[in-house]
Amino acid sequence: MDEVAVILLAGAAVVTLLPATFIVGVVMFTRRDGAPPSPDLLRLFRIAS
């Protein structure tokens, strides 16, 4: 595989995984102790989608 293609593929993977990791981290942080997600978090996800 060409070196440029490998770099582009790695960059695309990072760009894809960072937001997903951030969202999972926020959800895990807000749901600690079994608390439901806050309305502000739900509104944020509605705006993002």
C-alpha distance matrix in Angstrom:
0.0 3.8 6.5 8.5 6.8 6.9 10.4 11.5 10.7 12.6 15.3 15.8 16.3 18.8 20.6 21.0 22.2 24.6 27.1 27.1 27.8 30.4 32.2 32.2 33.6 36.3 37.4 37.6 39.6 42.0 42.5 43.5 47.0 46.5 47.4 46.3 44.0 46.1 46.9 45.2 41.9 42.3 43.1 40.0 37.8 39.8 39.2 35.5 35.1
3.8 0.0 3.8 5.5 5.3 6.4 8.9 10.1 10.6 12.5 14.4 15.4 16.7 18.7 20.1 21.2 22.6 24.6 27.1 27.6 28.3 30.6 32.5 33.0 34.2 36.6 38.0 38.5 40.1 42.5 43.4 44.4 48.0 47.7 48.2 47.1 44.6 46.4 47.1 45.2 42.0 42.6 43.1 39.9 38.0 39.9 39.0 35.3 35.1
6.5 3.8 0.0 3.8 5.4 5.1 6.3 8.7 9.8 10.6 12.4 14.3 15.4 16.7 18.4 20.0 21.2 22.6 25.4 26.2 26.6 28.7 31.0 31.5 32.3 34.7 36.4 36.8 38.1 40.7 41.8 42.6 46.2 46.2 46.7 45.8 43.2 44.9 45.7 43.6 40.5 41.4 41.9 38.5 36.8 39.0 37.9 34.2 34.5
8.5 5.5 3.8 0.0 3.8 5.4 5.1 6.2 8.5 9.9 10.6 12.3 14.2 15.4 16.5 18.3 20.0 21.2 23.7 24.8 25.5 27.3 29.5 30.4 31.3 33.5 35.2 35.9 37.2 39.5 40.8 41.9 45.6 45.4 45.7 44.5 41.8 43.2 43.8 41.5 38.6 39.4 39.7 36.2 34.7 36.6 35.4 31.7 32.0
6.8 5.3 5.4 3.8 0.0 3.8 5.4 5.1 6.0 8.5 9.8 10.4 12.2 14.2 15.2 16.3 18.2 20.0 22.2 23.0 24.0 26.1 27.9 28.6 29.9 32.1 33.5 34.3 35.9 38.0 39.1 40.4 44.0 43.6 43.9 42.6 40.0 41.6 42.2 40.2 37.1 37.6 38.0 34.8 32.9 34.7 33.8 30.0 30.0
6.9 6.4 5.1 5.4 3.8 0.0 3.8 5.5 5.1 6.1 8.5 9.8 10.5 12.4 14.2 15.3 16.4 18.3 21.0 21.5 21.9 24.3 26.3 26.7 27.8 30.3 31.7 32.1 33.7 36.1 37.1 38.1 41.6 41.4 42.0 41.0 38.5 40.3 41.1 39.2 36.0 36.7 37.4 34.1 32.2 34.5 33.7 29.9 30.0
10.4 8.9 6.3 5.1 5.4 3.8 0.0 3.8 5.5 5.2 6.1 8.6 9.9 10.7 12.3 14.2 15.4 16.5 19.3 20.4 20.7 22.6 25.0 25.7 26.4 28.7 30.6 31.1 32.3 34.7 36.0 37.0 40.6 40.6 40.9 40.0 37.3 38.8 39.6 37.4 34.3 35.4 35.8 32.3 30.8 33.1 32.0 28.3 28.8
11.5 10.1 8.7 6.2 5.1 5.5 3.8 0.0 3.8 5.5 5.0 6.1 8.6 9.9 10.5 12.2 14.2 15.5 17.7 18.9 19.9 21.6 23.5 24.6 25.7 27.7 29.4 30.3 31.7 33.7 35.1 36.4 40.1 39.8 39.8 38.6 35.8 37.2 37.7 35.5 32.5 33.3 33.5 30.2 28.5 30.5 29.3 25.6 25.9
10.7 10.6 9.8 8.5 6.0 5.1 5.5 3.8 0.0 3.8 5.4 5.1 6.2 8.7 9.9 10.5 12.2 14.3 16.6 17.0 18.1 20.3 22.0 22.6 24.0 26.3 27.6 28.3 30.0 32.2 33.1 34.4 38.1 37.6 37.9 36.7 34.1 35.8 36.5 34.6 31.4 32.0 32.6 29.4 27.4 29.5 28.8 25.0 24.9
12.6 12.5 10.6 9.9 8.5 6.1 5.2 5.5 3.8 0.0 3.8 5.4 5.1 6.3 8.7 9.9 10.5 12.2 15.1 15.7 16.0 18.2 20.4 20.8 21.8 24.2 25.8 26.2 27.7 30.1 31.2 32.2 35.8 35.7 36.1 35.1 32.6 34.3 35.3 33.3 30.1 31.1 31.9 28.5 26.7 29.2 28.5 24.7 25.1
15.3 14.4 12.4 10.6 9.8 8.5 6.1 5.0 5.4 3.8 0.0 3.8 5.4 5.1 6.2 8.6 9.9 10.7 13.2 14.7 15.3 16.8 19.1 20.2 21.0 22.9 24.9 25.7 26.8 29.0 30.5 31.7 35.4 35.3 35.3 34.2 31.4 32.8 33.5 31.2 28.2 29.3 29.7 26.2 24.8 27.1 26.0 22.3 23.0
15.8 15.4 14.3 12.3 10.4 9.8 8.6 6.1 5.1 5.4 3.8 0.0 3.8 5.5 5.1 6.1 8.6 10.2 11.9 12.9 14.3 16.1 17.6 18.8 20.3 22.1 23.5 24.7 26.2 28.0 29.3 30.9 34.6 34.0 34.0 32.6 29.8 31.3 31.8 29.8 26.7 27.3 27.7 24.5 22.6 24.7 23.8 20.0 20.3
16.3 16.7 15.4 14.2 12.2 10.5 9.9 8.6 6.2 5.1 5.4 3.8 0.0 3.8 5.5 5.1 6.0 8.5 10.8 10.9 11.9 14.3 15.9 16.4 17.9 20.1 21.4 22.1 23.9 26.0 26.9 28.3 31.9 31.4 31.7 30.5 28.0 29.8 30.7 28.9 25.6 26.3 27.3 24.1 22.0 24.5 24.1 20.2 20.4
18.8 18.7 16.7 15.4 14.2 12.4 10.7 9.9 8.7 6.3 5.1 5.5 3.8 0.0 3.8 5.4 5.2 5.9 9.0 10.0 10.2 12.0 14.4 15.2 15.9 18.1 19.9 20.6 21.8 24.1 25.4 26.6 30.3 30.2 30.3 29.4 26.7 28.2 29.3 27.2 24.0 25.2 26.0 22.6 21.0 23.8 23.1 19.3 20.2
20.6 20.1 18.4 16.5 15.2 14.2 12.3 10.5 9.9 8.7 6.2 5.1 5.5 3.8 0.0 3.8 5.7 5.7 7.3 9.2 10.5 11.5 13.3 15.0 16.0 17.5 19.4 20.7 21.8 23.6 25.2 26.8 30.5 30.2 29.9 28.6 25.6 26.8 27.4 25.2 22.2 23.2 23.6 20.1 18.6 21.1 20.0 16.3 17.3
21.0 21.2 20.0 18.3 16.3 15.3 14.2 12.2 10.5 9.9 8.6 6.1 5.1 5.4 3.8 0.0 3.8 5.8 6.5 6.9 9.0 10.8 11.8 13.0 14.9 16.4 17.6 19.0 20.7 22.3 23.4 25.2 28.9 28.2 28.0 26.5 23.7 25.4 26.0 24.2 20.9 21.5 22.2 19.1 17.0 19.4 19.0 15.1 15.4
22.2 22.6 21.2 20.0 18.2 16.4 15.4 14.2 12.2 10.5 9.9 8.6 6.0 5.2 5.7 3.8 0.0 3.8 5.7 5.2 5.9 8.5 10.0 10.5 12.0 14.2 15.4 16.2 18.0 20.0 21.0 22.4 26.0 25.6 25.8 24.6 22.1 24.0 25.1 23.4 20.0 20.9 22.2 19.0 17.0 20.0 19.9 16.2 16.7
24.6 24.6 22.6 21.2 20.0 18.3 16.5 15.5 14.3 12.2 10.7 10.2 8.5 5.9 5.7 5.8 3.8 0.0 3.8 5.5 5.1 6.1 8.7 10.0 10.4 12.3 14.3 15.3 16.2 18.3 19.9 21.2 25.0 24.9 24.7 23.8 21.0 22.4 23.6 21.5 18.2 19.8 20.7 17.3 16.0 19.2 18.7 15.1 16.5
27.1 27.1 25.4 23.7 22.2 21.0 19.3 17.7 16.6 15.1 13.2 11.9 10.8 9.0 7.3 6.5 5.7 3.8 0.0 3.8 5.4 5.0 6.2 8.6 9.7 10.5 12.3 14.1 15.2 16.5 18.2 20.1 23.9 23.4 22.8 21.4 18.3 19.6 20.4 18.3 15.1 16.3 17.1 13.7 12.3 15.4 14.9 11.3 12.8
27.1 27.6 26.2 24.8 23.0 21.5 20.4 18.9 17.0 15.7 14.7 12.9 10.9 10.0 9.2 6.9 5.2 5.5 3.8 0.0 3.8 5.4 5.2 6.2 8.5 10.0 10.7 12.3 14.2 15.5 16.5 18.5 22.1 21.3 21.1 19.7 17.1 19.0 20.0 18.6 15.0 15.8 17.3 14.4 12.2 15.4 15.8 12.4 12.9
27.8 28.3 26.6 25.5 24.0 21.9 20.7 19.9 18.1 16.0 15.3 14.3 11.9 10.2 10.5 9.0 5.9 5.1 5.4 3.8 0.0 3.8 5.5 5.2 6.0 8.6 9.9 10.4 12.0 14.2 15.3 16.5 20.3 20.0 20.2 19.4 17.0 19.0 20.7 19.2 15.6 17.1 18.9 15.9 14.3 17.8 18.2 15.1 16.1
30.4 30.6 28.7 27.3 26.1 24.3 22.6 21.6 20.3 18.2 16.8 16.1 14.3 12.0 11.5 10.8 8.5 6.1 5.0 5.4 3.8 0.0 3.8 5.5 5.1 6.2 8.6 9.9 10.4 12.2 14.2 15.6 19.4 19.4 18.9 18.1 15.2 16.6 18.2 16.2 12.9 14.9 16.3 13.1 12.3 15.9 15.9 13.1 14.9
32.2 32.5 31.0 29.5 27.9 26.3 25.0 23.5 22.0 20.4 19.1 17.6 15.9 14.4 13.3 11.8 10.0 8.7 6.2 5.2 5.5 3.8 0.0 3.8 5.4 5.1 6.2 8.6 9.8 10.6 12.2 14.4 18.1 17.4 16.6 15.3 12.3 14.0 15.3 13.8 10.2 11.6 13.4 10.6 9.1 12.8 13.5 10.8 12.2
32.2 33.0 31.5 30.4 28.6 26.7 25.7 24.6 22.6 20.8 20.2 18.8 16.4 15.2 15.0 13.0 10.5 10.0 8.6 6.2 5.2 5.5 3.8 0.0 3.8 5.5 5.2 6.1 8.5 10.0 10.5 12.3 15.9 15.2 15.3 14.4 12.2 14.7 16.6 15.8 12.1 13.3 15.9 13.6 11.8 15.4 16.7 14.2 15.0
33.6 34.2 32.3 31.3 29.9 27.8 26.4 25.7 24.0 21.8 21.0 20.3 17.9 15.9 16.0 14.9 12.0 10.4 9.7 8.5 6.0 5.1 5.4 3.8 0.0 3.8 5.5 5.1 6.0 8.6 9.9 10.8 14.6 14.8 14.8 14.7 12.5 14.5 17.0 15.7 12.3 14.5 16.9 14.4 13.5 17.3 18.2 15.9 17.5
36.3 36.6 34.7 33.5 32.1 30.3 28.7 27.7 26.3 24.2 22.9 22.1 20.1 18.1 17.5 16.4 14.2 12.3 10.5 10.0 8.6 6.2 5.1 5.5 3.8 0.0 3.8 5.5 5.1 6.1 8.5 10.2 13.9 14.0 13.0 12.5 9.7 11.1 13.4 12.0 8.7 11.3 13.5 11.2 10.9 14.7 15.5 13.8 15.8
37.4 38.0 36.4 35.2 33.5 31.7 30.6 29.4 27.6 25.8 24.9 23.5 21.4 19.9 19.4 17.6 15.4 14.3 12.3 10.7 9.9 8.6 6.2 5.2 5.5 3.8 0.0 3.8 5.4 5.2 6.0 8.7 12.1 11.3 10.5 9.6 7.3 9.7 12.2 11.8 8.3 9.9 13.0 11.5 10.4 13.9 15.6 14.2 15.4
37.6 38.5 36.8 35.9 34.3 32.1 31.1 30.3 28.3 26.2 25.7 24.7 22.1 20.6 20.7 19.0 16.2 15.3 14.1 12.3 10.4 9.9 8.6 6.1 5.1 5.5 3.8 0.0 3.8 5.6 5.2 6.3 9.9 9.8 10.1 10.5 9.4 12.0 15.1 14.9 11.7 13.5 16.6 15.2 14.2 17.7 19.4 17.9 19.0
39.6 40.1 38.1 37.2 35.9 33.7 32.3 31.7 30.0 27.7 26.8 26.2 23.9 21.8 21.8 20.7 18.0 16.2 15.2 14.2 12.0 10.4 9.8 8.5 6.0 5.1 5.4 3.8 0.0 3.8 5.6 5.6 9.4 10.3 9.9 10.9 9.5 11.1 14.5 13.8 11.1 13.8 16.5 14.9 15.0 18.5 19.7 18.5 20.2
42.0 42.5 40.7 39.5 38.0 36.1 34.7 33.7 32.2 30.1 29.0 28.0 26.0 24.1 23.6 22.3 20.0 18.3 16.5 15.5 14.2 12.2 10.6 10.0 8.6 6.1 5.2 5.6 3.8 0.0 3.8 5.7 8.8 8.9 7.2 7.7 6.0 7.4 10.9 10.7 8.4 10.9 13.7 12.9 13.2 16.3 17.8 17.3 19.0
42.5 43.4 41.8 40.8 39.1 37.1 36.0 35.1 33.1 31.2 30.5 29.3 26.9 25.4 25.2 23.4 21.0 19.9 18.2 16.5 15.3 14.2 12.2 10.5 9.9 8.5 6.0 5.2 5.6 3.8 0.0 3.8 6.4 5.5 5.0 5.8 6.0 8.7 12.2 13.1 10.7 12.1 15.5 15.2 14.8 17.6 19.8 19.2 20.2
43.5 44.4 42.6 41.9 40.4 38.1 37.0 36.4 34.4 32.2 31.7 30.9 28.3 26.6 26.8 25.2 22.4 21.2 20.1 18.5 16.5 15.6 14.4 12.3 10.8 10.2 8.7 6.3 5.6 5.7 3.8 0.0 3.8 5.3 6.2 8.7 9.5 11.6 15.4 16.0 13.9 15.7 18.9 18.4 18.2 21.2 23.1 22.5 23.7
47.0 48.0 46.2 45.6 44.0 41.6 40.6 40.1 38.1 35.8 35.4 34.6 31.9 30.3 30.5 28.9 26.0 25.0 23.9 22.1 20.3 19.4 18.1 15.9 14.6 13.9 12.1 9.9 9.4 8.8 6.4 3.8 0.0 3.8 5.6 9.1 11.1 13.1 16.8 18.0 16.4 17.9 21.1 21.2 21.0 23.7 25.9 25.5 26.6
46.5 47.7 46.2 45.4 43.6 41.4 40.6 39.8 37.6 35.7 35.3 34.0 31.4 30.2 30.2 28.2 25.6 24.9 23.4 21.3 20.0 19.4 17.4 15.2 14.8 14.0 11.3 9.8 10.3 8.9 5.5 5.3 3.8 0.0 3.8 6.5 9.2 11.8 15.2 17.0 15.2 16.0 19.5 19.9 19.3 21.7 24.3 24.1 24.6
47.4 48.2 46.7 45.7 43.9 42.0 40.9 39.8 37.9 36.1 35.3 34.0 31.7 30.3 29.9 28.0 25.8 24.7 22.8 21.1 20.2 18.9 16.6 15.3 14.8 13.0 10.5 10.1 9.9 7.2 5.0 6.2 5.6 3.8 0.0 3.8 6.5 8.4 11.7 13.7 12.4 13.3 16.6 17.3 17.2 19.4 21.8 22.1 22.9
46.3 47.1 45.8 44.5 42.6 41.0 40.0 38.6 36.7 35.1 34.2 32.6 30.5 29.4 28.6 26.5 24.6 23.8 21.4 19.7 19.4 18.1 15.3 14.4 14.7 12.5 9.6 10.5 10.9 7.7 5.8 8.7 9.1 6.5 3.8 0.0 3.8 6.3 9.1 11.5 10.1 10.2 13.6 14.8 14.3 16.1 18.8 19.3 19.8
44.0 44.6 43.2 41.8 40.0 38.5 37.3 35.8 34.1 32.6 31.4 29.8 28.0 26.7 25.6 23.7 22.1 21.0 18.3 17.1 17.0 15.2 12.3 12.2 12.5 9.7 7.3 9.4 9.5 6.0 6.0 9.5 11.1 9.2 6.5 3.8 0.0 3.8 6.5 8.2 6.4 6.9 10.3 11.0 10.8 12.9 15.3 15.7 16.6
46.1 46.4 44.9 43.2 41.6 40.3 38.8 37.2 35.8 34.3 32.8 31.3 29.8 28.2 26.8 25.4 24.0 22.4 19.6 19.0 19.0 16.6 14.0 14.7 14.5 11.1 9.7 12.0 11.1 7.4 8.7 11.6 13.1 11.8 8.4 6.3 3.8 0.0 3.8 5.4 5.3 6.5 8.8 10.0 11.1 12.7 14.5 15.6 17.0
46.9 47.1 45.7 43.8 42.2 41.1 39.6 37.7 36.5 35.3 33.5 31.8 30.7 29.3 27.4 26.0 25.1 23.6 20.4 20.0 20.7 18.2 15.3 16.6 17.0 13.4 12.2 15.1 14.5 10.9 12.2 15.4 16.8 15.2 11.7 9.1 6.5 3.8 0.0 3.8 5.4 5.0 6.1 8.6 9.9 10.5 12.3 14.2 15.4
45.2 45.2 43.6 41.5 40.2 39.2 37.4 35.5 34.6 33.3 31.2 29.8 28.9 27.2 25.2 24.2 23.4 21.5 18.3 18.6 19.2 16.2 13.8 15.8 15.7 12.0 11.8 14.9 13.8 10.7 13.1 16.0 18.0 17.0 13.7 11.5 8.2 5.4 3.8 0.0 3.8 5.5 5.1 6.2 8.8 9.9 10.6 12.3 14.4
41.9 42.0 40.5 38.6 37.1 36.0 34.3 32.5 31.4 30.1 28.2 26.7 25.6 24.0 22.2 20.9 20.0 18.2 15.1 15.0 15.6 12.9 10.2 12.1 12.3 8.7 8.3 11.7 11.1 8.4 10.7 13.9 16.4 15.2 12.4 10.1 6.4 5.3 5.4 3.8 0.0 3.8 5.4 5.0 6.3 8.7 9.9 10.6 12.4
42.3 42.6 41.4 39.4 37.6 36.7 35.4 33.3 32.0 31.1 29.3 27.3 26.3 25.2 23.2 21.5 20.9 19.8 16.3 15.8 17.1 14.9 11.6 13.3 14.5 11.3 9.9 13.5 13.8 10.9 12.1 15.7 17.9 16.0 13.3 10.2 6.9 6.5 5.0 5.5 3.8 0.0 3.8 5.4 5.2 6.3 8.7 9.9 10.7
43.1 43.1 41.9 39.7 38.0 37.4 35.8 33.5 32.6 31.9 29.7 27.7 27.3 26.0 23.6 22.2 22.2 20.7 17.1 17.3 18.9 16.3 13.4 15.9 16.9 13.5 13.0 16.6 16.5 13.7 15.5 18.9 21.1 19.5 16.6 13.6 10.3 8.8 6.1 5.1 5.4 3.8 0.0 3.8 5.4 5.0 6.2 8.6 10.0
40.0 39.9 38.5 36.2 34.8 34.1 32.3 30.2 29.4 28.5 26.2 24.5 24.1 22.6 20.1 19.1 19.0 17.3 13.7 14.4 15.9 13.1 10.6 13.6 14.4 11.2 11.5 15.2 14.9 12.9 15.2 18.4 21.2 19.9 17.3 14.8 11.0 10.0 8.6 6.2 5.0 5.4 3.8 0.0 3.8 5.5 5.2 6.2 8.7
37.8 38.0 36.8 34.7 32.9 32.2 30.8 28.5 27.4 26.7 24.8 22.6 22.0 21.0 18.6 17.0 17.0 16.0 12.3 12.2 14.3 12.3 9.1 11.8 13.5 10.9 10.4 14.2 15.0 13.2 14.8 18.2 21.0 19.3 17.2 14.3 10.8 11.1 9.9 8.8 6.3 5.2 5.4 3.8 0.0 3.8 5.4 5.0 6.1
39.8 39.9 39.0 36.6 34.7 34.5 33.1 30.5 29.5 29.2 27.1 24.7 24.5 23.8 21.1 19.4 20.0 19.2 15.4 15.4 17.8 15.9 12.8 15.4 17.3 14.7 13.9 17.7 18.5 16.3 17.6 21.2 23.7 21.7 19.4 16.1 12.9 12.7 10.5 9.9 8.7 6.3 5.0 5.5 3.8 0.0 3.8 5.5 5.3
39.2 39.0 37.9 35.4 33.8 33.7 32.0 29.3 28.8 28.5 26.0 23.8 24.1 23.1 20.0 19.0 19.9 18.7 14.9 15.8 18.2 15.9 13.5 16.7 18.2 15.5 15.6 19.4 19.7 17.8 19.8 23.1 25.9 24.3 21.8 18.8 15.3 14.5 12.3 10.6 9.9 8.7 6.2 5.2 5.4 3.8 0.0 3.8 5.6
35.5 35.3 34.2 31.7 30.0 29.9 28.3 25.6 25.0 24.7 22.3 20.0 20.2 19.3 16.3 15.1 16.2 15.1 11.3 12.4 15.1 13.1 10.8 14.2 15.9 13.8 14.2 17.9 18.5 17.3 19.2 22.5 25.5 24.1 22.1 19.3 15.7 15.6 14.2 12.3 10.6 9.9 8.6 6.2 5.0 5.5 3.8 0.0 3.8
35.1 35.1 34.5 32.0 30.0 30.0 28.8 25.9 24.9 25.1 23.0 20.3 20.4 20.2 17.3 15.4 16.7 16.5 12.8 12.9 16.1 14.9 12.2 15.0 17.5 15.8 15.4 19.0 20.2 19.0 20.2 23.7 26.6 24.6 22.9 19.8 16.6 17.0 15.4 14.4 12.4 10.7 10.0 8.7 6.1 5.3 5.6 3.8 0.0
